Amino acid sequence: MPPEPHRSTAAAMDPVVLYRLMALRNAVFVVEQRAAYDDLDGRDVEPGAEQLWIEEDGAVLATLRILEERGAWRIGRVATAAAARGRGLGADLMRTAVARCRERDAALPVVLGAQEHLAGWYGRFGFALDGPGWVEDGIPHVPMRLPAA
């Protein structure tokens, strides 16, 4: 049986789990993808922000965050540990995140900024391209949107 997703605000999380979650994001985005950016952007602690993650044997294997934005939910910081890829954990988290956004307010769309090569993967969850792309930290990105329910 696959591990179950967890959900919490940053303030309510066990600090060790929060540290492991941030370490995973750093390992994927800063080290693996060589994107030197400020991951600690203050948005993780905004009112309404939620962290979702999957852990196994104390290790955080996959994570993402949900943010409230003007008129939409935003899913971001989607990351899976290299050793855990191919197990469907990221897909489990995306399904959980979309369901959570719908639970919180189904009248709002869900948006994200996808790395361009993953646009098809996000499309599996109903997201569609929603405007011109851009390059961030040398990685092409595209805006994607899941309409309100």
Phi and psi in degrees as GROMACS dihedral restraints (atoms count N, CA, C in turn):
[ dihedral_restraints ]
;  ai    aj    ak    al  type     phi  dphi    fc
    3     4     5     6     1   -69.7    20    10
    4     5     6     7     1   153.3    20    10
    6     7     8     9     1   -63.9    20    10
    7     8     9    10     1   148.5    20    10
    9    10    11    12     1   -85.3    20    10
   10    11    12    13     1   144.1    20    10
   12    13    14    15     1   -68.6    20    10
   13    14    15    16     1   147.1    20    10
   15    16    17    18     1  -112.4    20    10
   16    17    18    19     1   157.9    20    10
   18    19    20    21     1  -143.8    20    10
   19    20    21    22     1   138.3    20    10
   21    22    23    24     1  -165.9    20    10
   22    23    24    25     1   160.1    20    10
   24    25    26    27     1   -77.4    20    10
   25    26    27    28     1   158.8    20    10
   27    28    29    30     1   -61.9    20    10
   28    29    30    31     1   -39.5    20    10
   30    31    32    33     1   -65.2    20    10
   31    32    33    34     1   -29.3    20    10
   33    34    35    36     1   -92.2    20    10
   34    35    36    37     1    -4.7    20    10
   36    37    38    39     1   -78.8    20    10
   37    38    39    40     1   150.7    20    10
   39    40    41    42     1   -59.4    20    10
   40    41    42    43     1   127.6    20    10
   42    43    44    45     1   -59.6    20    10
   43    44    45    46     1   -30.0    20    10
   45    46    47    48     1   -68.3    20    10
   46    47    48    49     1   -40.6    20    10
   48    49    50    51     1   -66.1    20    10
   49    50    51    52     1   -43.9    20    10
   51    52    53    54     1   -59.4    20    10
   52    53    54    55     1   -42.1    20    10
   54    55    56    57     1   -60.6    20    10
   55    56    57    58     1   -45.4    20    10
   57    58    59    60     1   -64.6    20    10
   58    59    60    61     1   -37.0    20    10
   60    61    62    63     1   -63.8    20    10
   61    62    63    64     1   -47.9    20    10
   63    64    65    66     1   -64.6    20    10
   64    65    66    67     1   -37.0    20    10
   66    67    68    69     1   -64.1    20    10
   67    68    69    70     1   -38.0    20    10
   69    70    71    72     1   -64.5    20    10
   70    71    72    73     1   -46.4    20    10
   72    73    74    75     1   -59.0    20    10
   73    74    75    76     1   -42.0    20    10
   75    76    77    78     1   -62.5    20    10
   76    77    78    79     1   -44.1    20    10
   78    79    80    81     1   -62.0    20    10
   79    80    81    82     1   -40.9    20    10
   81    82    83    84     1   -77.6    20    10
   82    83    84    85     1   -54.5    20    10
   84    85    86    87     1   -81.4    20    10
   85    86    87    88     1   -45.3    20    10
   87    88    89    90     1   -83.3    20    10
   88    89    90    91     1   -47.1    20    10
   90    91    92    93     1   -82.9    20    10
   91    92    93    94     1   -60.1    20    10
   93    94    95    96     1   -64.9    20    10
   94    95    96    97     1   -47.1    20    10
   96    97    98    99     1   -92.5    20    10
   97    98    99   100     1    -1.4    20    10
   99   100   101   102     1    54.8    20    10
  100   101   102   103     1    39.1    20    10
  102   103   104   105     1  -102.3    20    10
  103   104   105   106     1    97.5    20    10
  105   106   107   108     1   -80.5    20    10
  106   107   108   109     1    93.0    20    10
  108   109   110   111     1  -137.1    20    10
  109   110   111   112     1   167.8    20    10
  111   112   113   114     1   -87.3    20    10
  112   113   114   115     1    91.3    20    10
  114   115   116   117     1   -64.9    20    10
  115   116   117   118     1   -34.5    20    10
  117   118   119   120     1   -82.7    20    10
  118   119   120   121     1    74.5    20    10
  120   121   122   123     1   -92.9    20    10
  121   122   123   124     1     4.2    20    10
  123   124   125   126     1    86.3    20    10
  124   125   126   127     1   -12.2    20    10
  126   127   128   129     1   -76.2    20    10
  127   128   129   130     1   -23.9    20    10
  129   130   131   132     1   -64.3    20    10
  130   131   132   133     1   -23.3    20    10
  132   133   134   135     1  -108.1    20    10
  133   134   135   136     1     9.4    20    10
  135   136   137   138     1   -65.9    20    10
  136   137   138   139     1   151.9    20    10
  138   139   140   141     1   -58.1    20    10
  139   140   141   142     1   133.3    20    10
  141   142   143   144     1    89.6    20    10
  142   143   144   145     1   -12.3    20    10
  144   145   146   147     1   -72.8    20    10
  145   146   147   148     1   138.5    20    10
  147   148   149   150     1  -131.6    20    10
  148   149   150   151     1   143.1    20    10
  150   151   152   153     1  -101.3    20    10
  151   152   153   154     1   136.1    20    10
  153   154   155   156     1  -120.2    20    10
  154   155   156   157     1   141.9    20    10
  156   157   158   159     1  -157.3    20    10
  157   158   159   160     1   161.4    20    10
  159   160   161   162     1  -124.0    20    10
  160   161   162   163     1   130.5    20    10
  162   163   164   165     1  -128.4    20    10
  163   164   165   166     1   157.1    20    10
  165   166   167   168     1  -147.9    20    10
  166   167   168   169     1   127.8    20    10
  168   169   170   171     1    52.6    20    10
  169   170   171   172     1    38.3    20    10
  171   172   173   174     1    83.1    20    10
  172   173   174   175     1    -4.6    20    10
  174   175   176   177     1  -100.6    20    10
  175   176   177   178     1   132.5    20    10
  177   178   179   180     1   -79.6    20    10
  178   179   180   181     1   118.7    20    10
  180   181   182   183     1   -97.3    20    10
  181   182   183   184     1   -28.5    20    10
  183   184   185   186     1  -153.5    20    10
  184   185   186   187     1   150.5    20    10
  186   187   188   189     1  -154.7    20    10
  187   188   189   190     1   160.4    20    10
  189   190   191   192     1  -160.9    20    10
  190   191   192   193     1   170.6    20    10
  192   193   194   195     1  -131.8    20    10
  193   194   195   196     1   153.4    20    10
  195   196   197   198     1  -115.7    20    10
  196   197   198   199     1   131.4    20    10
  198   199   200   201     1  -123.2    20    10
  199   200   201   202     1   149.9    20    10
  201   202   203   204     1   -87.4    20    10
  202   203   204   205     1   131.8    20    10
  204   205   206   207     1  -129.3    20    10
  205   206   207   208     1   168.5    20    10
  207   208   209   210     1   -58.5    20    10
  208   209   210   211     1   108.7    20    10
  210   211   212   213     1    73.8    20    10
  211   212   213   214     1    15.6    20    10
  213   214   215   216     1  -162.2    20    10
  214   215   216   217     1   163.4    20    10
  216   217   218   219     1   -99.0    20    10
  217   218   219   220     1   147.6    20    10
  219   220   221   222     1  -123.3    20    10
  220   221   222   223     1   126.3    20    10
  222   223   224   225     1  -100.7    20    10
  223   224   225   226     1   132.1    20    10
  225   226   227   228     1  -154.7    20    10
  226   227   228   229     1   178.9    20    10
  228   229   230   231     1    53.6    20    10
  229   230   231   232     1    41.9    20    10
  231   232   233   234     1   -77.7    20    10
  232   233   234   235     1   118.0    20    10
  234   235   236   237     1  -145.6    20    10
  235   236   237   238     1   140.8    20    10
  237   238   239   240     1  -128.3    20    10
  238   239   240   241     1   135.3    20    10
  240   241   242   243     1   -58.8    20    10
  241   242   243   244     1   139.9    20    10
  243   244   245   246     1   -52.3    20    10
  244   245   246   247     1   -42.6    20    10
  246   247   248   249     1   -70.0    20    10
  247   248   249   250     1   -15.9    20    10
  249   250   251   252     1  -104.5    20    10
  250   251   252   253     1    -0.5    20    10
  252   253   254   255     1   -67.8    20    10
  253   254   255   256     1   150.0    20    10
  255   256   257   258     1    89.6    20    10
  256   257   258   259     1     0.1    20    10
  258   259   260   261     1   -98.2    20    10
  259   260   261   262     1    -3.8    20    10
  261   262   263   264     1    83.4    20    10
  262   263   264   265     1    11.6    20    10
  264   265   266   267     1   -68.7    20    10
  265   266   267   268     1   -40.8    20    10
  267   268   269   270     1   -62.3    20    10
  268   269   270   271     1   -40.6    20    10
  270   271   272   273     1   -65.1    20    10
  271   272   273   274     1   -40.6    20    10
  273   274   275   276     1   -59.1    20    10
  274   275   276   277     1   -44.3    20    10
  276   277   278   279     1   -65.8    20    10
  277   278   279   280     1   -40.9    20    10
  279   280   281   282     1   -62.9    20    10
  280   281   282   283     1   -44.1    20    10
  282   283   284   285     1   -61.9    20    10
  283   284   285   286     1   -41.6    20    10
  285   286   287   288     1   -64.3    20    10
  286   287   288   289     1   -41.8    20    10
  288   289   290   291     1   -65.1    20    10
  289   290   291   292     1   -44.5    20    10
  291   292   293   294     1   -62.8    20    10
  292   293   294   295     1   -44.0    20    10
  294   295   296   297     1   -61.4    20    10
  295   296   297   298     1   -39.3    20    10
  297   298   299   300     1   -66.6    20    10
  298   299   300   301     1   -41.8    20    10
  300   301   302   303     1   -61.2    20    10
  301   302   303   304     1   -42.9    20    10
  303   304   305   306     1   -64.7    20    10
  304   305   306   307     1   -38.7    20    10
  306   307   308   309     1   -64.2    20    10
  307   308   309   310     1   -39.5    20    10
  309   310   311   312     1   -73.0    20    10
  310   311   312   313     1   -42.4    20    10
  312   313   314   315     1  -169.3    20    10
  313   314   315   316     1    96.2    20    10
  315   316   317   318     1   -68.9    20    10
  316   317   318   319     1   -13.8    20    10
  318   319   320   321     1   -78.4    20    10
  319   320   321   322     1    -6.4    20    10
  321   322   323   324     1  -102.7    20    10
  322   323   324   325     1   142.3    20    10
  324   325   326   327     1   -72.6    20    10
  325   326   327   328     1   167.7    20    10
  327   328   329   330     1  -117.6    20    10
  328   329   330   331     1   130.9    20    10
  330   331   332   333     1  -123.2    20    10
  331   332   333   334     1   160.2    20    10
  333   334   335   336     1  -160.1    20    10
  334   335   336   337     1   160.2    20    10
  336   337   338   339     1  -108.0    20    10
  337   338   339   340     1   105.5    20    10
  339   340   341   342     1   -92.8    20    10
  340   341   342   343     1   142.1    20    10
  342   343   344   345     1   -63.2    20    10
  343   344   345   346     1   131.5    20    10
  345   346   347   348     1   -51.2    20    10
  346   347   348   349     1   -40.1    20    10
  348   349   350   351     1   -68.9    20    10
  349   350   351   352     1   -11.7    20    10
  351   352   353   354     1  -103.8    20    10
  352   353   354   355     1     6.1    20    10
  354   355   356   357     1   -58.3    20    10
  355   356   357   358     1   -40.8    20    10
  357   358   359   360     1   -64.1    20    10
  358   359   360   361     1   -36.9    20    10
  360   361   362   363     1   -64.6    20    10
  361   362   363   364     1   -46.1    20    10
  363   364   365   366     1   -65.1    20    10
  364   365   366   367     1   -30.0    20    10
  366   367   368   369     1   -59.5    20    10
  367   368   369   370     1   -27.7    20    10
  369   370   371   372     1   -61.4    20    10
  370   371   372   373     1   -21.1    20    10
  372   373   374   375     1  -103.1    20    10
  373   374   375   376     1     9.7    20    10
  375   376   377   378     1    97.7    20    10
  376   377   378   379     1     0.0    20    10
  378   379   380   381     1   -76.7    20    10
  379   380   381   382     1   143.3    20    10
  381   382   383   384     1  -129.1    20    10
  382   383   384   385     1   154.7    20    10
  384   385   386   387     1   -57.3    20    10
  385   386   387   388     1   144.7    20    10
  387   388   389   390     1  -142.5    20    10
  388   389   390   391     1    47.7    20    10
  390   391   392   393     1   133.3    20    10
  391   392   393   394     1  -178.9    20    10
  393   394   395   396     1   -73.1    20    10
  394   395   396   397     1   152.8    20    10
  396   397   398   399     1   -82.9    20    10
  397   398   399   400     1   176.4    20    10
  399   400   401   402     1  -152.1    20    10
  400   401   402   403     1   166.5    20    10
  402   403   404   405     1  -111.5    20    10
  403   404   405   406     1   126.3    20    10
  405   406   407   408     1  -127.0    20    10
  406   407   408   409     1   123.6    20    10
  408   409   410   411     1    53.9    20    10
  409   410   411   412     1    36.4    20    10
  411   412   413   414     1    78.6    20    10
  412   413   414   415     1     5.8    20    10
  414   415   416   417     1  -115.4    20    10
  415   416   417   418     1   122.0    20    10
  417   418   419   420     1   -64.6    20    10
  418   419   420   421     1   133.6    20    10
  420   421   422   423     1  -125.4    20    10
  421   422   423   424     1   157.7    20    10
  423   424   425   426     1  -136.5    20    10
  424   425   426   427     1   144.1    20    10
  426   427   428   429     1   -78.2    20    10
  427   428   429   430     1   140.0    20    10
  429   430   431   432     1  -133.9    20    10
  430   431   432   433     1   152.6    20    10
  432   433   434   435     1  -142.8    20    10
  433   434   435   436     1   138.5    20    10
  435   436   437   438     1  -111.8    20    10
  436   437   438   439     1   116.1    20    10
  438   439   440   441     1   -60.0    20    10
  439   440   441   442     1   159.7    20    10
  441   442   443   444     1   -57.6    20    10
  442   443   444   445     1   152.4    20    10
